[in-house]
């Protein structure tokens, strides 16, 4: 272990020593690692360190090695650190995020020390889910969106999500679906001009949720693409990360109804005095547009991806047709 990192960990956890360590995963494109450290004589049995270290050469798994991609990743790590420094303390029980113990910016390296979610009641990771599991994650999103409803995403992405059009010109250029390509700017504009904005997680896929042992709550990680926007971006992306084609249409209404019920309750919890009926009406209309926005990205980024299926194609064609209409989405 790097002695400098060891000293930072010991200093900020008051541990007498570090026992074993284990690599949880490498960061995307070789930009570092996430490591669990087991501590001796500390209030923390273990902690998780996100160690960002710039690679000599970026090895993107799908070949998108560009300076724009590199700069986007650098900004994403800086934004994640800002979220943990300035915003994460606002997240309460039902949108739990790990406590940030310390953040250290070094020359070409950064270190984020977080409490280990395994030790505070969220030890379960899932690769497939049932409807109950999905509802737990949608409840987290509803509370997260309610918590940050109407707030200015200072220090974060002005427009959240990693597939945001302005940050993905290369993928748009590679898109061969011309009707979708031609509608991309209007789709983006329609989402961005929504009246009711919140913070979106920006990468709310199943892999970024950790489940409690009693399966009553979840916590979330990975806030590199948190920023402003319509909450339907998170909801559509999350649901698409969990369900195959047949289930998308089958469960869409029930899951959306559940999310909006939880959003209503959460807005009351956080004391947000807004016109809920107007919010729900606007966001329900924007759900298929948010789905189509991600579909636009994935078709340009990875044309053979499993998320590209007939449900998404049908929904996208309907959205494009509706956007051409003089009435459009009001």
C-alpha positions as CSV (number, residue, x, y, z in Angstrom):
1,X,0.0,0.0,0.0
2,X,1.1,3.6,-0.7
3,X,2.5,4.9,2.6
4,X,1.0,8.3,1.9
5,X,-2.5,6.8,1.5
6,X,-2.0,4.7,4.6
7,X,-1.1,7.8,6.7
8,X,-4.2,9.6,5.4
9,X,-6.4,6.7,6.3
10,X,-4.9,6.3,9.8
11,X,-5.0,10.0,10.5
12,X,-8.7,10.4,9.6
13,X,-10.0,7.2,11.1
14,X,-7.9,7.3,14.2
15,X,-7.1,3.6,13.6
16,X,-3.9,2.1,15.1
17,X,-3.3,0.0,12.0
18,X,-4.6,-1.4,8.8
19,X,-5.2,-5.1,8.4
20,X,-6.1,-6.7,5.2
21,X,-7.4,-4.8,2.1
22,X,-9.4,-6.0,-0.8
23,X,-10.1,-4.5,-4.2
24,X,-13.8,-4.1,-4.7
25,X,-13.5,-3.0,-8.4
26,X,-11.4,-1.0,-10.8
27,X,-12.7,2.4,-11.9
28,X,-14.0,2.8,-15.5
29,X,-11.2,2.9,-18.1
30,X,-8.4,2.4,-15.6
31,X,-8.8,5.6,-13.6
32,X,-8.1,4.0,-10.3
33,X,-9.7,1.5,-7.8
34,X,-12.2,1.2,-5.1
35,X,-10.7,-0.6,-2.1
36,X,-12.0,-1.8,1.2
37,X,-9.6,-1.4,4.1
38,X,-10.0,-3.3,7.4
39,X,-9.0,-1.2,10.4
40,X,-7.6,-1.9,13.8
41,X,-8.8,0.0,16.9
42,X,-11.0,2.4,15.1
43,X,-14.7,3.4,15.3
44,X,-14.8,2.0,11.8
45,X,-14.4,-1.7,11.4
46,X,-13.7,-1.1,7.7
47,X,-13.8,1.8,5.3
48,X,-14.1,2.1,1.5
49,X,-11.6,4.2,-0.4
50,X,-12.2,5.5,-3.9
51,X,-8.7,6.1,-5.2
52,X,-8.7,8.1,-8.4
53,X,-5.4,7.9,-10.2
54,X,-5.0,9.1,-13.8
55,X,-3.8,6.4,-16.1
56,X,-1.0,6.8,-18.6
57,X,-3.2,5.6,-21.3
58,X,-7.0,5.3,-21.1
59,X,-8.4,1.9,-22.0
60,X,-12.1,2.4,-22.6
61,X,-13.9,-0.9,-22.8
62,X,-15.8,0.2,-25.9
63,X,-13.0,2.2,-27.5
64,X,-14.2,5.7,-26.7
65,X,-10.7,7.1,-25.9
66,X,-10.9,10.8,-26.6
67,X,-9.7,14.0,-24.9
68,X,-13.4,14.9,-24.4
69,X,-14.0,11.6,-22.7
70,X,-10.9,12.1,-20.5
71,X,-12.0,15.6,-19.5
72,X,-15.5,14.5,-18.8
73,X,-14.2,11.8,-16.4
74,X,-11.9,14.3,-14.6
75,X,-14.8,16.7,-14.1
76,X,-17.0,13.8,-12.9
77,X,-14.6,12.9,-10.1
78,X,-14.4,16.5,-9.0
79,X,-18.2,16.8,-9.0
80,X,-18.5,13.6,-6.9
81,X,-16.1,15.1,-4.4
82,X,-18.2,18.3,-4.3
83,X,-21.4,16.3,-3.7
84,X,-19.8,14.5,-0.8
85,X,-18.4,17.7,0.7
86,X,-21.4,20.0,0.2
87,X,-24.6,18.1,-0.4
88,X,-24.5,14.5,0.9
89,X,-25.4,15.4,4.4
90,X,-28.9,16.4,3.2
91,X,-29.6,12.8,2.3
92,X,-31.6,11.2,5.1
93,X,-32.9,7.7,6.0
94,X,-34.8,6.8,2.8
95,X,-32.2,8.2,0.4
96,X,-29.2,7.0,2.4
97,X,-25.7,7.6,1.0
98,X,-22.4,6.6,2.7
99,X,-20.9,9.0,5.2
100,X,-17.9,10.8,3.8
101,X,-15.0,10.5,6.2
102,X,-12.4,12.5,4.3
103,X,-11.5,13.8,0.8
104,X,-7.9,14.4,-0.3
105,X,-6.8,16.1,-3.5
106,X,-3.3,15.2,-4.4
107,X,-1.1,15.7,-7.5
108,X,-2.9,13.7,-10.3
109,X,-4.6,11.7,-7.6
110,X,-7.7,12.0,-5.4
111,X,-8.9,10.0,-2.5
112,X,-12.5,9.7,-1.1
113,X,-12.8,7.8,2.2
114,X,-16.3,6.6,2.8
115,X,-18.0,4.5,5.5
116,X,-18.4,0.9,4.5
117,X,-22.0,0.3,3.6
118,X,-21.6,-3.4,4.5
119,X,-21.0,-2.3,8.1
120,X,-23.9,0.0,8.4
121,X,-26.6,-2.3,7.3
122,X,-26.4,-2.5,3.5
123,X,-24.4,-5.6,2.7
124,X,-26.4,-7.0,-0.2
125,X,-25.6,-6.4,-3.9
126,X,-28.0,-7.7,-6.6
127,X,-27.6,-8.5,-10.2
128,X,-31.3,-9.3,-10.7
129,X,-34.3,-8.0,-8.9
130,X,-38.0,-8.6,-8.4
131,X,-40.7,-5.9,-8.2
132,X,-40.2,-5.4,-4.4
133,X,-36.5,-4.7,-5.0
134,X,-37.3,-2.3,-7.7
135,X,-39.7,-0.4,-5.5
136,X,-37.1,0.0,-2.8
137,X,-34.8,1.7,-5.3
138,X,-37.6,3.8,-6.7
139,X,-38.4,4.9,-3.2
140,X,-34.8,6.0,-2.7
141,X,-35.0,8.0,-6.0
142,X,-38.3,9.6,-4.9
143,X,-36.8,10.7,-1.6
144,X,-33.6,11.9,-3.3
145,X,-35.6,13.9,-5.8
146,X,-37.9,15.4,-3.2
147,X,-34.9,16.3,-1.0
148,X,-33.3,18.3,-3.8
149,X,-36.4,19.6,-5.5
150,X,-36.0,23.1,-6.8
151,X,-32.4,23.5,-5.5
152,X,-29.6,25.0,-7.6
153,X,-26.9,22.3,-8.4
154,X,-24.1,24.5,-7.4
155,X,-20.7,22.8,-8.0
156,X,-22.4,19.9,-9.7
157,X,-23.3,19.2,-13.3
158,X,-25.7,21.9,-14.4
159,X,-27.4,19.1,-16.4
160,X,-27.0,15.7,-14.7
161,X,-26.6,12.2,-16.2
162,X,-23.6,10.7,-18.0
163,X,-25.4,10.5,-21.3
164,X,-26.3,14.2,-21.5
165,X,-26.3,15.3,-25.1
166,X,-23.9,18.2,-24.8
167,X,-21.2,15.9,-23.3
168,X,-21.8,13.1,-26.0
169,X,-21.2,14.6,-29.5
170,X,-19.1,11.6,-30.5
171,X,-21.8,9.1,-29.7
172,X,-24.4,11.3,-31.5
173,X,-22.1,11.4,-34.6
174,X,-21.9,7.6,-34.6
175,X,-25.7,7.2,-34.4
176,X,-27.0,5.7,-37.6
177,X,-30.7,6.0,-36.7
178,X,-31.4,9.3,-38.6
179,X,-34.9,10.1,-37.2
180,X,-33.6,9.7,-33.7
181,X,-30.4,11.6,-34.5
182,X,-32.4,14.5,-36.0
183,X,-34.7,14.6,-33.0
184,X,-31.9,14.5,-30.4
185,X,-31.6,18.2,-29.8
186,X,-35.4,18.6,-29.4
187,X,-35.5,15.7,-27.0
188,X,-32.8,17.3,-25.0
189,X,-34.4,20.7,-25.1
190,X,-37.8,19.3,-24.0
191,X,-36.2,17.6,-21.0
192,X,-34.1,20.6,-20.0
193,X,-36.9,23.2,-20.1
194,X,-39.1,21.3,-17.7
195,X,-40.6,23.5,-14.9
196,X,-39.9,21.1,-12.0
197,X,-36.2,20.3,-11.6
198,X,-34.3,18.5,-9.0
199,X,-30.9,16.8,-8.6
200,X,-30.7,13.6,-10.6
201,X,-28.3,10.8,-9.5
202,X,-27.2,10.5,-13.0
203,X,-26.2,6.8,-13.0
204,X,-29.0,5.2,-11.1
205,X,-28.5,1.7,-12.3
206,X,-29.1,-1.4,-10.2
207,X,-25.3,-1.9,-9.6
208,X,-25.2,1.4,-7.7
209,X,-27.7,0.3,-5.1
210,X,-26.9,-1.6,-1.9
211,X,-29.7,-3.5,-0.1
212,X,-30.2,-3.9,3.6
213,X,-30.4,-7.4,5.1
214,X,-34.0,-7.1,5.9
215,X,-34.7,-5.8,2.4
216,X,-36.6,-2.8,3.6
217,X,-34.1,-0.1,2.5
218,X,-31.4,0.7,0.0
219,X,-28.4,3.0,-0.1
220,X,-26.8,4.4,-3.3
221,X,-23.2,5.1,-4.4
222,X,-21.4,6.6,-7.4
223,X,-22.3,10.3,-7.7
224,X,-20.0,11.3,-10.6
225,X,-22.8,12.5,-12.8
226,X,-25.1,14.1,-10.3
227,X,-26.7,17.4,-11.5
228,X,-29.8,19.3,-12.3
229,X,-32.7,18.0,-14.3
230,X,-36.0,16.1,-14.5
231,X,-36.3,13.1,-12.1
232,X,-37.7,11.0,-14.9
233,X,-34.1,10.6,-16.3
234,X,-33.2,8.6,-13.2
235,X,-36.5,6.6,-13.2
236,X,-36.4,5.7,-16.8
237,X,-32.7,4.8,-16.7
238,X,-33.1,2.7,-13.5
239,X,-36.1,0.8,-14.8
240,X,-34.3,0.1,-18.1
241,X,-31.3,-1.3,-16.1
242,X,-33.5,-3.9,-14.4
243,X,-36.0,-5.1,-16.9
244,X,-35.8,-7.0,-20.2
245,X,-38.1,-6.0,-23.0
246,X,-41.3,-8.0,-22.0
247,X,-41.2,-6.6,-18.5
248,X,-40.8,-3.0,-19.5
249,X,-44.3,-2.6,-20.8
250,X,-45.9,-5.1,-18.4
251,X,-44.7,-3.3,-15.2
252,X,-44.2,0.3,-16.4
253,X,-47.5,1.7,-15.1
254,X,-47.4,0.0,-11.7
255,X,-43.8,1.1,-11.0
256,X,-44.4,4.7,-12.2
257,X,-47.5,4.8,-10.0
258,X,-45.5,3.6,-7.0
259,X,-42.7,6.1,-7.7
260,X,-45.2,9.0,-7.8
261,X,-47.0,7.9,-4.6
262,X,-43.6,7.9,-2.9
263,X,-42.6,11.2,-4.4
264,X,-45.8,12.7,-3.0
265,X,-45.1,11.4,0.5
266,X,-41.4,12.5,0.3
267,X,-42.2,16.0,-0.7
268,X,-44.4,16.3,2.4
269,X,-41.6,14.9,4.5
270,X,-39.1,17.5,3.2
271,X,-41.7,20.3,3.4
272,X,-41.7,21.2,-0.3
273,X,-44.6,23.5,-1.0
274,X,-45.2,22.9,-4.7
275,X,-48.1,22.1,-6.9
276,X,-47.8,18.3,-6.8
277,X,-50.5,17.6,-9.4
278,X,-48.7,19.9,-11.9
279,X,-45.4,18.2,-11.1
280,X,-46.8,14.7,-11.6
281,X,-48.5,15.7,-14.9
282,X,-45.3,17.2,-16.3
283,X,-43.0,14.4,-15.3
284,X,-45.3,11.6,-16.5
285,X,-45.3,13.2,-19.9
286,X,-41.5,13.4,-19.8
287,X,-41.0,9.8,-18.8
288,X,-41.0,8.4,-22.4
289,X,-38.9,11.4,-23.5
290,X,-36.3,10.5,-20.8
291,X,-36.3,6.9,-22.0
292,X,-35.8,8.0,-25.6
293,X,-33.0,10.3,-24.6
294,X,-31.0,7.3,-23.1
295,X,-32.0,5.2,-26.0
296,X,-30.4,7.8,-28.3
297,X,-27.2,7.6,-26.4
298,X,-27.0,3.8,-26.2
299,X,-27.7,3.3,-29.9
300,X,-24.7,5.6,-30.7
301,X,-22.4,4.3,-28.0
302,X,-23.0,0.5,-28.3
303,X,-25.3,-0.4,-31.2
304,X,-25.5,-4.1,-30.2
305,X,-26.4,-3.4,-26.5
306,X,-29.0,-5.6,-24.9
307,X,-31.0,-2.6,-23.9
308,X,-31.8,-1.8,-27.5
309,X,-35.1,-3.7,-28.1
310,X,-38.4,-3.3,-29.7
311,X,-40.0,-1.7,-26.7
312,X,-37.5,1.1,-26.8
313,X,-37.8,1.4,-30.5
314,X,-41.6,1.7,-30.4
315,X,-41.5,4.2,-27.6
316,X,-38.9,6.3,-29.3
317,X,-40.8,6.4,-32.6
318,X,-43.9,7.5,-30.7
319,X,-41.9,10.3,-28.9
320,X,-40.4,11.5,-32.2
321,X,-43.8,11.6,-33.8
322,X,-45.3,13.5,-30.8
323,X,-42.4,16.0,-30.8
324,X,-43.2,16.8,-34.5
325,X,-46.8,17.6,-33.6
326,X,-47.7,21.3,-33.3
327,X,-49.0,20.7,-29.8
328,X,-46.0,18.7,-28.7
329,X,-45.7,18.2,-24.9
330,X,-47.4,20.9,-23.0
